[in-house]
């Protein structure tokens, strides 16, 4: 998911730079192409010495971290909802496959004569070998889709 860039400026080489943070202090105002609405350019503080504790660093202006954190949480919630919906669709498809396979197995186990339509549109009866192969295929489907926690392939 691309980041929502709020700032755009041209660097010293003239290349466009997109960021959710203000440009460095050495970028002149004339090189700033886009800034968040209603925001004045804040001068970036000088970097703290390496020995300074991290808690001494000032927070970004305007609560940008809170906004970014809120956006990140919203994106995570949307992704979780999308994954849950996809899992529900898969579970429904598995349940339908399971029901059809169990119904087919019941027909195969009943011993009644079963027909298929061939490529020419003609009806043909399954012989013993075809019935055994169809029973194995149906049992594989039942094992895959009817087991608790089964995943669609």
C-alpha positions in Angstrom: 0.0 0.0 0.0 1.7 3.3 -1.0 2.2 5.9 1.7 0.0 9.0 1.5 2.6 11.6 0.8 1.8 15.0 2.1 5.0 16.9 1.2 6.7 17.1 -2.2 9.8 19.1 -2.9 12.7 19.1 -5.4 16.1 18.1 -4.0 19.4 19.8 -4.9 19.5 17.7 -8.1 16.0 18.7 -9.1 14.5 15.3 -8.4 11.0 15.2 -6.8 10.9 13.9 -3.3 7.7 12.7 -1.6 7.4 12.4 2.2 5.0 12.5 5.1 7.5 14.7 6.9 8.6 18.3 6.1 11.7 18.7 3.9 15.1 19.4 5.5 16.0 23.0 6.5 18.5 23.3 3.5 15.6 23.0 0.9 14.5 26.5 0.0 10.8 27.4 0.0 10.7 27.8 -3.7 11.6 24.1 -4.2 8.6 22.9 -2.1 6.0 21.9 -4.6 3.3 20.6 -2.3 2.7 20.8 1.5 -0.2 19.7 3.6 -3.1 22.2 3.6 -3.0 24.7 6.3 0.5 23.8 7.4 3.5 26.1 7.6 6.9 24.7 7.0 8.5 23.8 10.3 12.2 24.2 10.6 13.8 20.8 11.4 15.7 20.8 14.7 19.4 20.2 14.7 20.2 16.6 15.3 20.8 15.8 18.9 24.3 14.6 20.0 24.7 10.9 20.1 25.1 10.9 23.9 21.7 12.6 24.4 18.9 10.3 25.6 16.1 9.5 23.1 13.5 11.0 25.4 15.0 14.4 25.0 14.1 14.5 21.3 11.1 16.8 20.5 7.9 15.2 19.1 7.1 16.0 15.5 4.9 19.1 15.1 1.1 18.9 14.6 0.6 15.4 16.0 1.8 13.8 12.8 2.8 10.6 14.6 -0.7 10.2 16.0 -2.2 10.6 12.6 0.3 8.1 11.0 -0.4 5.7 13.8 -4.1 6.0 13.4 -3.8 5.5 9.6 -1.6 2.4 10.2 -4.1 1.0 12.7 -7.0 1.6 10.2 -5.0 -0.1 7.4 -4.3 -3.1 9.7 -8.0 -3.3 10.7 -9.0 -3.2 7.0 -6.5 -5.9 6.1 -7.7 -8.1 9.0 -11.3 -7.6 7.8 -10.4 -8.5 4.3 -8.6 -11.6 5.4 -11.5 -12.6 7.6 -13.9 -12.2 4.7 -11.7 -14.3 2.4 -11.5 -17.0 5.1 -15.3 -17.0 5.4 -15.7 -17.3 1.6 -13.2 -20.3 1.6 -15.1 -21.9 4.5 -18.4 -21.6 2.7 -16.9 -23.1 -0.5 -15.3 -26.0 1.6 -18.7 -26.7 3.2 -20.5 -26.7 -0.2 -17.8 -29.0 -1.7 -18.1 -31.3 1.4 -21.8 -31.6 1.1 -21.7 -32.4 -2.6 -18.9 -35.0 -2.1 -20.9 -36.7 0.7 -24.0 -36.7 -1.5 -22.0 -38.2 -4.4 -20.4 -40.8 -2.1 -23.9 -41.8 -0.8 -25.0 -42.3 -4.4 -21.9 -44.4 -5.2 -22.3 -46.5 -2.0 -26.0 -47.2 -2.7 -25.2 -49.5 -5.6 -27.6 -47.8 -8.0 -26.4 -47.5 -11.6 -24.8 -44.2 -12.2 -24.5 -42.5 -15.6 -22.4 -39.8 -17.1 -22.7 -37.8 -20.2 -19.7 -38.4 -22.5 -18.0 -35.8 -24.9 -20.5 -36.7 -27.7 -23.5 -36.0 -25.4 -24.4 -39.6 -25.0 -25.3 -41.2 -21.7 -23.0 -44.0 -20.5 -23.1 -46.2 -17.3 -20.1 -46.4 -15.0 -18.4 -49.8 -14.9 -16.9 -51.2 -11.7 -13.4 -49.7 -12.3 -14.9 -46.2 -13.1 -17.1 -46.5 -10.0 -14.1 -47.4 -7.8 -12.0 -44.5 -9.3 -14.9 -42.1 -8.6 -15.3 -43.4 -5.1 -11.5 -42.8 -4.4 -11.8 -39.3 -5.9 -14.8 -38.5 -3.8 -13.2 -39.8 -0.6 -10.1 -37.6 -1.3 -12.5 -34.6 -1.6 -14.2 -35.5 1.7 -10.9 -35.9 3.4 -9.7 -32.5 2.1 -12.9 -30.4 2.6 -14.8 -32.1 5.4 -11.9 -32.2 7.9 -12.0 -29.6 10.7 -9.7 -26.7 9.8 -9.3 -27.9 6.2 -7.8 -25.4 3.7 -8.9 -25.0 0.1 -6.1 -25.7 -2.3 
